[in-house]
Amino acid sequence: MSNFPRVIELVVKHDLCTGCGVCVYQCPSQALEMSWNDDGFLIPQLTGNCESGGQCLDVCPFNPIPQKEVKTENEIAGIFLDDSTCHHPLIGRYNGIYVGYSHDYRPSSSSGGIATFLLMRFMEEGLIDYVISVKESQRKDYQYEYAISKNKEEVLGASTTKYYPVTLDEALRRINDMKGKVAITGVACFVKAIRLAQHQNPNLKSKIPFLIGIICGGIKSRFFTEYLAVKAGAELQYYRNPNYRIKDLKSDASDYYFTCNDTNTGVQKSVRMRSAGDMWGTGLFKANACDFCDDVTTELADISLGDAWLEPYRKDGKGNSLIVTRTLFMDNFVQKEINTGKLHLEGLSISRFISSQQGSYNHRCKGLSFRMKRVANNKFSLPPKRHTNEKISFAFMLVQILRMKNRKKSLEVWKTYKSALLFDKKMKCSLQMLKIATILYHIQTLISTKIRRK
């Protein structure tokens, strides 16, 4: 392992990388570079002589041998979120839980517009000078990338959700030479990597005072976007400007469209996401590492935002957001904006919040121990996890096995055929088996619940 990046040896080689790119930023030898792998994910690859002592591994969110003080999200939160007033094992540290929307930015956002609202207000009040978020890329092999916004107009141009692989390394390098403070938006593993970098370099904490966490259902391969573009009717080599969350204001929040531009014909193509089937509970096009993440709510951010998948908010096609404030400053800031009338938010109970993300909790927390045991004989170590003693039924074990198989198969099938029609045909039987197993699991759960209540 001498003179070889430890992050590649212990993480990337075992398909546990989610492509955050913080290892590339941290590498003192500049021996790593992010590039596409065969499955449509961005991963670090060795491009020079490694002369470092493992700094790349120190900032990896899937480091299998972390230092004791940053062993899991619990320890890291104790360092960075020490003024939070509450804690829940499924939510992490927090101050307040809310649901609602921004009056001004809801129409132009994928959900309730809270992230855009906060970033705009931070700029207006001089709390930050720049925002690092995901924006349209001008590079040939990329649809989106992390980029730096210097004003409110640029922030507004990045206000929708993108389910596309991105990486932080270049944006982080750029802020080293920039004066001023930065806010960054990101999913759980990306936020964790930034926190680990801040732990290694405390100057980054003052440089990056705000991390806006996006509650994530799993990182998707770029194959996911290719599949949707082709299913919408675009030519694979000509699609640009994918938009994943076009709302239908006359329907419910989960009924939305994917659109993209076919640059060969100049025509915008679209497909209703419901017609594509379940893209999240099935594991299609998902990164393998996501099956070993137990952070459902982006626990290490200053504030966490997600979709309000619960009644009555689910019925509102305009979109509502879940909000978890994790610092006293952030909770006070949100309360102030509620009082001004700029945010329409209501308090939300812990039980209601958990029910809104129940599917993700079931998979990431309840099913995690079983998945870890499934790979225990593969002669590599997984990062320390907190939900490792859960016992699950045979039906739920079967669901886990089929999800893992479908995840892997979806990448192989798309890589081979690059046809939405053939993909649907090749995946049909596997997805049907998963659907049956899931129904059996739900029936078993319902019966067990009724028995316990007697």
Secondary structure by P-SEA (a helix, b strand, c coil): cccccccccccccccccccccccccccccccbbbbbccccbbbbbbccccccccccccccccccccccccccaaaaaaaccccccccccccccccbbbbbbcccccccccccaaaaaaaaaaaaaccccccccccccccccccccbbbbccaaaaaaacccccbbbbcaaaaaaaccccbbbbbbbcaaaaaaaaaaaaacaaaaaaccbbbbbbccccccaaaaaaaaaaacccccccccccccccccccccccbbbbbbcccccbbbbbcccccccccccccccccccccccccccccccbbbbccccccccccccbbbbbbbccaaaaaaaaaaaaacccbbbbbcaaaaaaaaaaaaaacccaaaaaaaaaccccccccccccccccccaaaaaaaaaaaaaaaaaaaaaaccccaaaaaaaaaaaaaaaaaaaaaaaaaaaaaaaaaac
